[in-house]
């Protein structure tokens, strides 16, 4: 065959990810709070986008503006298709916002449910206390001055969030160029600060500080604190011999020891607790299960066409092109948000359908479920379902759950073809451990045998994995804990 240049015509298919399609995929993975931040940036960057106040009293958007629609639970559009980038209108997506469909757009919506609002915990809205360092520095100003205040400030900076001093006093003295005796004297002063036990260098010193303040640091208690390892092991006969006490005194000392705080600084957390805001609400109605998107955290977007018309009149060609681009981007974002909400509702509705036993009867009735099962049931790609369920939370009568929670592997049954969710098995293991007799702690092998007797084909090593994942210790560790508690 002769070698030489030639022209060939070939036809092939390839997937091209446009920037807008990539952005639409990114929107699916965002939670409501993350989406709120994204929309804030979009509002700043696009002059044709306006936010409609959630508490607006009028019957619709301002003249010349088109409002972003809210997902309809009954929508049957193909949510796995690529989003159009055309700058068409959003009239076909309009929704009557006066329709009473979304009942839980914000926390305030539930006030009326309790009559006078007695169930509202107003303390949860209080301003969070200062950090541990702020609390200690305020006491430094009251207790020390001069060089001692400088040393105390340096020592406070070296105290971690738990309340322990994470530095050697000798090294601090060398760095500051002051006598070691001064460092130790100032540290003793800090160890009298609130909270009790702060400034300790180890657990034993932390407990000893609290025992001194409680006026319970007698020789027997000092001996017990010096042998905390024996307390952890439950070596009570050895402790009685070392401390020189009887059974009754030892029980009293252990009871006191349990009353001390081993991590005193944690009550002054550096940041307030971040509440999880649900993305979806699920409730049971006479017609079945209703899945609603929490739109209370999101602004309702308006495409201001009147402003676009005013700006384009008499504008230069380059300005008109830029405005057209902004209008296309605004219309695309409106459509993308509607598509995102429809997709989330569609996926969540299928999850509720598959896990109806959980919503009716609890975790013991959860079924094994995979992303592929949901994707095949609703005609979407598995990766789309994965993005939808990432960082999304669902609120129902049983509590607040991440959507990923409803996906778990299955444990086969010893008889028949049935299977039970791994979460249901974990729940059963937890119930066994919580109900076990302190004098008859269940071993992993015993738990596996009990589960097998209940129809679950599970190995001992699987019980160990589930037990450790739930934070429970081994049978030996639990026996010691229950002995101390007793």
C-alpha positions in Angstrom: 0.0 0.0 0.0 1.5 3.3 -1.0 2.2 5.9 1.6 1.1 9.5 1.0 -1.0 12.4 2.2 -4.8 12.1 1.9 -8.0 13.6 3.2 -10.5 11.5 5.2 -13.9 12.5 6.4 -14.9 11.0 9.8 -18.0 11.4 11.9 -17.8 11.0 15.7 -19.8 12.0 18.8 -18.4 13.9 21.8 -19.8 15.5 24.9 -19.1 19.3 25.1 -19.5 20.8 28.5 -20.5 24.5 28.0 -19.6 26.9 30.8 -23.3 27.3 31.6 -23.9 23.6 31.7 -20.9 23.3 34.1 -22.4 26.0 36.2 -25.8 24.3 36.2 -24.1 21.1 37.4 -22.4 23.0 40.2 -25.7 24.5 41.3 -27.1 21.0 41.9 -24.4 20.3 44.5 -24.9 23.5 46.5 -26.9 23.6 49.7 -29.5 26.3 50.2 -27.1 28.4 52.3 -24.3 28.0 49.7 -26.7 28.9 47.0 -27.8 32.0 48.9 -24.2 33.2 48.8 -23.9 32.4 45.1 -27.0 34.4 44.3 -25.8 37.3 46.3 -22.7 37.5 44.0 -24.9 37.1 41.0 -27.1 40.0 42.1 -24.0 42.2 42.5 -22.6 41.3 39.1 -25.7 41.5 37.0 -27.6 44.8 36.9 -30.7 43.2 35.3 -31.2 40.9 38.3 -33.3 42.0 41.3 -34.2 40.2 44.5 -37.9 40.1 45.4 -38.4 40.5 49.2 -39.8 37.4 50.8 -42.3 39.4 52.9 -43.7 41.5 50.0 -47.4 42.3 50.4 -48.2 43.0 46.8 -49.6 40.4 44.4 -46.7 40.1 42.1 -43.4 41.5 41.0 -42.9 45.1 39.9 -43.9 46.1 36.4 -41.4 45.1 33.8 -39.8 42.4 36.0 -40.2 38.7 35.7 -39.9 36.6 38.8 -37.9 33.4 39.2 -40.3 30.5 39.7 -40.4 28.0 42.6 -40.2 24.3 41.9 -43.5 22.6 41.6 -43.9 19.2 43.3 -45.9 17.9 40.4 -43.4 19.0 37.7 -42.6 16.2 35.3 -39.9 17.9 33.2 -36.8 16.0 32.3 -34.4 17.2 35.0 -31.4 15.4 33.6 -31.3 17.4 30.3 -28.8 20.1 29.6 -30.1 23.6 30.5 -30.8 25.9 27.6 -28.6 29.0 27.3 -31.1 30.9 25.2 -32.3 34.3 26.5 -36.0 33.4 26.2 -38.7 34.5 28.6 -39.6 32.7 31.7 -43.3 33.2 31.4 -44.0 29.5 31.1 -42.3 29.0 34.4 -44.4 31.5 36.4 -46.0 30.3 39.6 -48.7 31.9 41.7 -46.9 32.8 44.9 -50.2 33.4 46.7 -50.9 29.7 46.5 -50.6 28.2 50.0 -48.2 25.4 49.0 -45.0 26.1 51.0 -45.8 26.0 54.7 -42.3 26.0 56.2 -40.3 28.6 54.4 -38.6 29.8 57.6 -38.4 29.1 61.4 -41.0 31.8 62.1 -43.6 29.9 60.2 -44.0 27.5 63.1 -44.7 30.2 65.7 -48.4 30.1 65.0 -48.5 26.4 65.5 -48.0 26.7 69.2 -50.7 29.2 69.8 -48.8 31.8 71.9 -45.4 30.6 70.9 -44.5 28.9 74.1 -42.5 26.2 72.3 -40.0 28.8 70.9 -36.6 28.7 72.6 -35.7 32.4 72.6 -32.4 31.6 74.4 -31.1 30.0 71.2 -31.2 33.5 69.6 -29.1 35.1 72.2 -25.7 36.4 71.4 -22.9 33.9 71.9 -20.5 34.3 74.7 -16.9 35.4 74.1 -14.1 33.0 73.5 -12.1 31.4 76.3 -9.2 33.7 75.6 -11.4 36.8 75.9 -12.8 35.5 79.2 -9.3 34.9 80.6 -7.9 38.2 79.4 -10.7 40.1 81.1 -9.6 38.4 84.4 -6.0 39.1 83.7 -6.8 42.9 83.6 -8.5 42.6 87.0 -5.8 40.5 88.7 -2.4 41.5 87.2 -0.6 44.7 86.2 2.9 45.6 84.9 5.2 42.8 83.9 2.9 40.2 85.5 0.1 41.3 83.1 2.4 40.9 80.1 3.5 37.4 81.2 -0.1 36.4 82.0 -1.2 37.6 78.5 1.5 35.4 76.9 0.5 32.4 79.0 -3.2 32.9 78.1 -2.3 32.9 74.4 -0.7 29.5 74.9 -3.9 28.0 76.4 -5.8 25.8 74.0 -9.6 25.7 73.5 -9.9 22.8 76.0 -8.3 25.0 78.7 -4.8 23.4 79.0 -1.5 25.2 78.8 0.3 23.7 75.8 3.9 25.0 76.5 6.8 24.4 78.9 7.1 27.2 81.5 10.9 27.0 81.1 10.6 27.8 77.4 8.2 30.7 78.1 10.6 32.1 80.7 13.5 31.9 78.2 11.5 33.5 75.4 10.3 36.4 77.6 13.7 36.8 79.4 12.1 36.6 82.9 12.8 34.4 85.9 11.1 31.0 85.9 9.7 31.7 89.4 7.7 34.6 88.0 6.2 32.4 85.2 5.2 29.8 87.8 3.7 32.4 90.1 1.7 34.0 87.4 0.5 30.6 86.2 -0.7 29.7 89.7 -2.7 32.9 89.6 -4.2 32.0 86.2 -5.1 28.6 87.6 -7.5 30.3 90.0 -9.4 31.9 87.2 -12.9 30.9 86.0 -13.5 28.2 84.7 -12.1 26.1 87.4 -9.2 23.9 86.1 -8.1 26.3 83.4 -4.3 26.6 82.9 -3.5 23.1 83.9 -0.8 21.2 82.0 -2.3 17.8 82.2 -5.5 16.0 83.3 -4.3 15.2 86.8 -3.4 18.9 87.4 -6.8 20.0 86.0 -8.7 17.7 88.4 -6.4 18.7 91.3 -7.2 22.4 90.8 -10.9 21.7 90.9 -10.6 19.5 93.9 -8.7 22.2 95.8 -11.4 24.8 94.9 -14.0 22.4 96.2 -11.9 21.9 99.4 -11.7 18.1 98.7 -8.0 17.8 98.0 -7.2 15.5 101.0 -4.3 13.0 100.9 -6.6 10.2 99.8 -8.0 12.2 96.9 -4.5 13.4 96.0 -3.4 9.8 95.8 -6.3 8.8 93.6 -5.7 11.8 91.2 -2.0 10.7 91.0 -3.2 7.2 89.8 -5.9 8.1 87.3 -4.7 5.3 85.1 -5.8 2.8 87.7 -9.2 4.5 87.8 -9.5 4.1 84.1 -8.7 0.4 84.3 -11.2 -0.1 87.1 -8.5 -1.5 89.4 -10.5 -0.8 92.6 -8.8 -3.2 95.0 -5.4 -1.7 94.1 -6.8 1.8 94.5 -8.2 1.0 97.9 -4.8 -0.3 99.1 -2.9 2.7 97.7 -5.3 5.3 98.9 -5.9 3.6 102.3 -9.8 3.8 102.0 -12.6 1.3 102.2 -15.3 0.5 99.6 -17.7 3.3 100.8 -15.0 6.0 100.8 -13.7 4.8 97.4 -17.2 5.1 95.9 -17.6 8.6 97.3 -14.2 9.6 95.8 -15.1 8.2 92.4 -18.4 10.0 92.5 -16.6 13.3 93.2 -14.1 12.6 90.5 -16.8 12.2 88.0 -18.3 15.6 88.9 -15.1 17.4 87.8 -14.8 18.8 84.3 -11.8 17.3 82.4 -12.1 19.9 79.6 -13.1 23.2 81.3 -12.4 25.4 78.3 -15.0 23.8 76.0 -17.9 25.7 77.6 -16.4 28.8 76.0 -16.4 27.6 72.4 -14.7 30.0 70.0 -17.6 30.1 67.6 -21.3 29.6 68.1 -23.0 26.5 67.0 -24.0 26.6 63.3 -27.5 25.4 63.0 -28.3 23.2 60.0 -31.0 24.7 57.8 -33.1 22.1 56.0 -33.3 22.2 52.2 -36.5 20.1 52.0 -39.5 19.5 54.1 -41.4 16.2 54.1 -44.9 15.8 55.6 -47.6 13.2 55.3 -50.9 14.3 53.9 -54.2 12.6 53.1 -53.0 12.1 49.5 -49.6 10.7 50.4 -46.2 12.3 51.1 -45.6 16.0 50.2 -42.0 17.1 49.5 -41.4 20.9 49.6 -38.3 23.0 48.9 -37.3 25.4 51.7 -37.4 28.6 49.7 -37.2 30.8 52.8 -33.4 31.1 52.7 -33.4 32.1 49.0 -34.2 35.4 47.4 -36.8 35.3 44.6 -35.0 36.6 41.5 -36.5 39.1 39.1 -35.4 39.8 35.6 -35.8 43.6 35.2 -36.8 43.9 31.5 -37.9 47.5 31.9 -34.4 48.5 33.0 -33.0 46.6 30.1 -35.2 48.5 27.7 -34.2 51.9 29.2 -30.5 51.1 29.0 -30.5 49.9 25.4 -32.2 53.0 24.1 -29.5 55.1 22.5 -26.7 52.9 23.8 -23.7 52.1 21.7 -23.4 48.8 19.9 -20.8 47.5 22.3 -23.0 48.4 25.3 -26.1 46.7 23.7 -24.1 43.5 23.2 -23.0 43.6 26.8 -26.6 44.2 28.0 -27.9 41.4 25.8 -25.3 39.1 27.4 -26.4 40.1 30.9 -30.1 39.5 30.0 -29.3 36.1 28.6 -27.3 35.3 31.8 -30.2 36.5 34.0 -32.8 34.4 32.1 -30.5 31.4 32.2 -30.1 31.7 36.0 -33.8 31.9 36.5 -34.4 28.8 34.5 -31.4 27.0 36.1 -32.8 27.7 39.6 -36.2 26.3 38.6 -34.6 23.3 37.1 -32.4 22.7 40.2 -35.4 22.8 42.5 -37.5 20.5 40.3 -34.5 18.0 40.2 -34.1 18.1 44.0 -37.8 17.5 44.5 -37.9 14.7 42.1 -34.9 12.9 43.7 -36.2 13.5 47.2 -39.7 12.2 46.3 -38.2 9.0 45.1 -36.1 8.6 48.3 -39.3 9.1 50.4 -41.0 6.5 48.2 -38.2 4.0 48.6 -37.8 4.6 52.4 -41.5 5.0 53.3 -41.0 2.4 56.0 -38.5 4.7 57.8 -40.9 7.7 57.7 -43.8 5.6 59.0 -42.1 3.3 61.5 -38.5 4.4 62.2 -35.0 3.4 61.4 -35.6 -0.3 62.0 -37.6 -0.4 58.8 -35.1 1.3 56.5 -34.3 -0.6 53.3 -31.0 -0.9 51.5 -30.8 1.8 48.9 -28.2 2.9 46.3 -27.8 5.9 44.1 -28.2 3.7 41.1 -31.6 2.5 42.2 -32.9 6.0 42.6 -31.3 7.1 39.3 -32.9 4.3 37.4 -36.3 4.9 39.0 -36.4 8.5 37.9 -34.5 8.3 34.7 -31.5 10.3 35.6 -27.7 9.6 35.7 -26.2 8.3 38.9 -23.8 11.3 39.1 -26.8 13.7 39.0 -28.4 12.0 42.0 -25.1 12.1 43.9 -24.8 15.8 43.3 -28.4 16.4 44.4 -28.0 14.5 47.7 -24.7 16.2 48.6 -24.9 18.8 51.4 -28.7 18.6 51.4 -30.8 18.1 54.6 -34.4 16.8 54.9 -36.7 17.7 57.7 -39.5 15.4 58.7 -41.5 14.4 61.7 -38.6 12.1 62.8 -36.0 14.8 62.7 -33.4 16.3 60.4 -31.4 14.0 58.2 -28.9 14.4 55.4 -30.1 12.9 52.2 -27.0 10.7 52.1 -28.3 9.1 55.3 -31.0 7.2 53.4 -28.4 5.4 51.2 -26.8 2.4 52.9 -25.7 -1.1 52.1 -27.9 -4.2 52.9 -27.4 -7.0 55.3 -28.8 -10.2 53.9 -31.3 -12.3 55.8 -30.6 -15.8 57.0 -33.8 -17.0 55.5 -35.5 -15.9 52.3 -34.3 -13.2 49.8 -35.0 -10.2 51.9 -32.4 -7.7 53.2 -32.3 -5.0 55.8 -30.5 -1.7 55.8 -27.2 -1.4 57.5 -28.6 1.6 59.4 -31.4 -0.6 60.8 -28.7 -3.1 62.0 -26.7 -0.3 63.6 -29.9 0.8 65.4 -30.4 -2.7 66.7 -26.8 -3.0 67.9 -27.1 0.4 69.7 -30.3 -0.8 71.4 -28.6 -4.0 72.6 -25.6 -2.1 74.0 -27.8 0.5 75.7 -29.9 -2.1 77.4 -27.2 -4.6 78.5 -26.8 -5.5 82.1 -23.6 -4.1 83.8 -23.0 -7.6 85.1 -23.5 -9.3 81.8 -21.8 -7.1 79.1 -22.4 -8.5 75.6 -19.4 -9.5 73.5 -19.2 -8.8 69.8 -19.7 -12.5 69.1 -22.8 -12.6 71.4 -24.3 -9.6 69.5 -23.6 -11.3 66.2 -25.3 -14.4 67.4 -28.4 -12.5 68.7 -28.7 -10.7 65.3 -28.4 -14.0 63.5 -31.2 -15.3 65.7 -33.3 -12.3 64.6 -32.7 -13.2 60.9 -29.7 -11.0 60.1 -26.7 -12.7 58.5 -23.9 -10.7 60.0 -20.3 -11.5 60.9 -18.6 -10.6 64.2 -16.1 -8.3 62.4 -19.1 -6.4 60.9 -20.5 -5.9 64.4 -17.1 -4.6 65.5 -17.1 -2.1 62.5 -20.6 -0.9 63.2 -20.0 -0.6 67.0 -16.8 1.4 66.6 -18.5 3.7 64.0 -21.2 4.5 66.6 -18.5 5.3 69.2 -19.0 2.3 71.5 -16.0 0.7 73.1 -15.3 -3.0 73.4 -17.0 -5.2 76.0 -14.0 -4.7 78.3 -14.1 -0.9 78.0 -17.9 -0.9 78.5 -17.6 -3.1 81.6 -15.1 -0.6 83.1 -17.3 2.4 82.3 -20.4 0.8 83.8 -18.5 -0.2 86.9 -17.4 3.4 87.3 -20.9 4.6 86.7 -22.2 2.2 89.3 
